[in-house]
Amino acid sequence: MSAGIKDLGTRGDSIVGYNCVVLVKQVPDTKRVTGQAMNDDGTVNRAALPAIFNPEDLNALELALDIKDQFGGTVTVMTMGLPTATDVLRAGLFRGADQAILVTDRRCAASDTLATSYILSCGVKKLNPDIVLCGRQAIDGDTAQVGPQIAEKLDMPQITYVEDLVSLNGETIVVKRNLGNGWQEVKGQLPVLLTVLDTANEPRVPRARRLMKCKAAKSRLEVEKEAKEDASIDVDAVCKDLEANGLLIRQWDLDFLEADMQWCGREGSPTKVHRIQSVVLAAKESKEVEPTQDGVEAMIHELIVDHTIG
Ligand SMILES: Cc1cc2nc3c(=O)[nH]c(=O)nc-3n(C[C@H](O)[C@H](O)[C@H](O)COP(=O)(O)OP(=O)(O)OC[C@H]3O[C@@H](n4cnc5c(N)ncnc54)[C@H](O)[C@@H]3O)c2cc1C
């Protein structure tokens, strides 16, 4: 096992639990949009919005913690982001995760969903988990592509829109999917990737004691930053101490992940943004529709006629 990876234990004939990796993303709180939320060029002014735990990732984490409570095993939270994304990992730890991993590297910048999922798949591969859990969707990018793309890259079965764990027995998992207009029970074989809905559960309230303890969790980068301001800090000694207490946030770069650079960052991102436009509807462009069957039918007819839908 490579340095820096906690031994998650192995499962043979006697099941000793399931090793879960939860992918968590730090996102701007799009519910608290103020006047300064957008830059003049139409991009999001991230500094003006508080950063939060992507809501559906909390549901994915809760499902992983529930699996650990029922069957034993481990829960690892992993994020790809800037060094400041450790906040979301600390939150993962105080909510009950056993270890936290920050994938951070300047060469990740400008990654679209394809590059993001490639980089995260390299991180997941290092951990060789039984179950990978993602939120269905991030509230900033909103594509819902990252989970399914990771499964494809790892050649792992995926079950999306998960609302409930029905059973987990040996290598067989049965979950309930919510399809919007009905439910489906799906049986799959481990290892598997699940994308989890916000209706799946109610994330638990963290225990005050654990919250206080895990607030002290840090990455090496954070310790190094503190050492720049206080020469008495011995970075190696502090990191060793944090590790001994399960409070060291591991930091992986693209070299550690053995990532192929052609699939990372700008080079690995086929999506090109040609124009960003802030759309403000003028009153004459909006139309009131009668909330009746006839009103809705007339609107649909109009949309089909002008080829908006069809
Ligand atoms: C052309 C282009 C350029 C971009 N450039 C940048 C850039 O320079 N800098 C930048 O920050 N973003 C950039 N982005 C945005 C970035 O690609 C997305 O944030 C990222 O791919 C995730 O997509 P999403 O938000 O739609 O996630 P979704 O697919 O909606 O997320 C689904 C789930 O996947 C998991 N997940 C998603 N992202 C992460 C993550 N980072 N870490 C851990 N788990 C995750 C979570 O479980 C989440 O609930 C760019 C996007 C495009 C299209």
The ligand as a MOL file (V3000), in Angstrom:
LIG
                    3D

  0  0  0     0  0            999 V3000
M  V30 BEGIN CTAB
M  V30 COUNTS 53 58 0 0 0
M  V30 BEGIN ATOM
M  V30 1 C -14.8860 24.5730 -19.6230 0
M  V30 2 C -14.9550 24.4440 -18.1500 0
M  V30 3 C -13.9250 24.9730 -17.4220 0
M  V30 4 C -13.9500 24.8780 -16.0440 0
M  V30 5 N -12.9390 25.4130 -15.3950 0
M  V30 6 C -12.9380 25.3550 -14.0800 0
M  V30 7 C -11.8830 25.9270 -13.3570 0
M  V30 8 O -10.9690 26.4990 -13.9280 0
M  V30 9 N -11.9280 25.8420 -11.9980 0
M  V30 10 C -12.9620 25.2240 -11.3690 0
M  V30 11 O -12.9760 25.1390 -10.1280 0
M  V30 12 N -13.9750 24.6540 -12.0450 0
M  V30 13 C -13.9980 24.7130 -13.3680 0
M  V30 14 N -15.0150 24.1620 -14.0240 0
M  V30 15 C -16.0900 23.5040 -13.2890 0
M  V30 16 C -15.7270 22.0490 -13.0370 0
M  V30 17 O -15.5580 21.3780 -14.2140 0
M  V30 18 C -16.8650 21.4020 -12.2810 0
M  V30 19 O -16.9400 22.0270 -11.0290 0
M  V30 20 C -16.6120 19.9370 -12.0320 0
M  V30 21 O -16.3520 19.2550 -13.2200 0
M  V30 22 C -17.8020 19.2790 -11.3880 0
M  V30 23 O -18.9090 19.3460 -12.2330 0
M  V30 24 P -20.3090 19.6540 -11.6250 0
M  V30 25 O -20.1820 20.7990 -10.7080 0
M  V30 26 O -21.3010 19.7390 -12.7220 0
M  V30 27 O -20.5730 18.3660 -10.7130 0
M  V30 28 P -21.6940 17.2560 -10.8040 0
M  V30 29 O -21.3910 16.3040 -11.9070 0
M  V30 30 O -23.0550 17.8890 -10.7820 0
M  V30 31 O -21.3720 16.5700 -9.3980 0
M  V30 32 C -21.9050 15.3010 -9.0550 0
M  V30 33 C -21.1610 14.7800 -7.8520 0
M  V30 34 O -19.7980 14.4900 -8.2090 0
M  V30 35 C -18.9490 14.7510 -7.0890 0
M  V30 36 N -18.0200 15.8390 -7.4260 0
M  V30 37 C -18.1140 16.7710 -8.3930 0
M  V30 38 N -17.0380 17.5770 -8.3850 0
M  V30 39 C -16.2550 17.1570 -7.3810 0
M  V30 40 C -15.0070 17.5930 -6.8380 0
M  V30 41 N -14.3260 18.6310 -7.3570 0
M  V30 42 N -14.4890 16.9080 -5.7960 0
M  V30 43 C -15.1460 15.8410 -5.2540 0
M  V30 44 N -16.3340 15.3990 -5.7050 0
M  V30 45 C -16.8670 16.0420 -6.7600 0
M  V30 46 C -19.8570 15.1570 -5.9310 0
M  V30 47 O -20.2090 13.9900 -5.2300 0
M  V30 48 C -21.0730 15.7290 -6.6630 0
M  V30 49 O -22.2600 15.7050 -5.8950 0
M  V30 50 C -15.0320 24.2380 -15.3800 0
M  V30 51 C -16.0570 23.7030 -16.1330 0
M  V30 52 C -16.0370 23.8020 -17.4980 0
M  V30 53 C -17.1760 23.2060 -18.2750 0
M  V30 END ATOM
M  V30 BEGIN BOND
M  V30 1 1 1 2
M  V30 2 1 2 3
M  V30 3 2 2 52
M  V30 4 2 3 4
M  V30 5 1 4 5
M  V30 6 1 4 50
M  V30 7 2 5 6
M  V30 8 1 6 7
M  V30 9 1 6 13
M  V30 10 2 7 8
M  V30 11 1 7 9
M  V30 12 1 9 10
M  V30 13 2 10 11
M  V30 14 1 10 12
M  V30 15 2 12 13
M  V30 16 1 13 14
M  V30 17 1 14 15
M  V30 18 1 14 50
M  V30 19 1 15 16
M  V30 20 1 16 17
M  V30 21 1 16 18
M  V30 22 1 18 19
M  V30 23 1 18 20
M  V30 24 1 20 21
M  V30 25 1 20 22
M  V30 26 1 22 23
M  V30 27 1 23 24
M  V30 28 2 24 25
M  V30 29 1 24 26
M  V30 30 1 24 27
M  V30 31 1 27 28
M  V30 32 2 28 29
M  V30 33 1 28 30
M  V30 34 1 28 31
M  V30 35 1 31 32
M  V30 36 1 32 33
M  V30 37 1 33 34
M  V30 38 1 33 48
M  V30 39 1 34 35
M  V30 40 1 35 36
M  V30 41 1 35 46
M  V30 42 1 36 37
M  V30 43 1 36 45
M  V30 44 2 37 38
M  V30 45 1 38 39
M  V30 46 1 39 40
M  V30 47 2 39 45
M  V30 48 1 40 41
M  V30 49 2 40 42
M  V30 50 1 42 43
M  V30 51 2 43 44
M  V30 52 1 44 45
M  V30 53 1 46 47
M  V30 54 1 46 48
M  V30 55 1 48 49
M  V30 56 2 50 51
M  V30 57 1 51 52
M  V30 58 1 52 53
M  V30 END BOND
M  V30 END CTAB
M  END
